[in-house]
């Protein structure tokens, strides 16, 4: 198991922090800086570019090998032994550690997802744009999701499989509009 710690910025001397993502215009701008201590390659530093929120944090992956870095909402699943990452969602607003910190519940503002020891899932869309007041009781997480008419609607999600009841996102109330471009997109999808 690798250890890690958040640094206040890039190290002033020594090896340069490894940028993630490794290419693009912002690859060498200072982002969220994390130091890793790997059993295989020793100490190294990663510089993680932010996503679209203000939330950042670092968590041990339930598999005990990887580390999950959230930089401004962007999720990086880091292998500290190979200095590689898989990148995911860029809109995470919060992470809740569940079950003695082993399972991680991610809130991206429109759905919830879980990376766990025994199961991984992602709900279908719960909200038009916003989730708040999350609470966990037993095997259920509940909260409120925002609807376009500026109202909040309760929902409950099973921590076992991500199935849910309630929420603000219900497309059944809308009548589909036929548009000439629909046929074009169907042919070219």
PyMOL commands that set and color helices and strands:
alter all, ss='L'
color gray80, all
select helices_A, chain A and resi 171-173+180-188
alter helices_A, ss='H'
color red, helices_A
select strands_A, chain A and resi 3-6+18-20+32-38+42-48+57-60+67-71+74-79+84-87+94-98+103-107+112-115+120-122+131-137+140-147+151-158+164-166
alter strands_A, ss='S'
color yellow, strands_A
deselect
rebuild
show_as cartoon
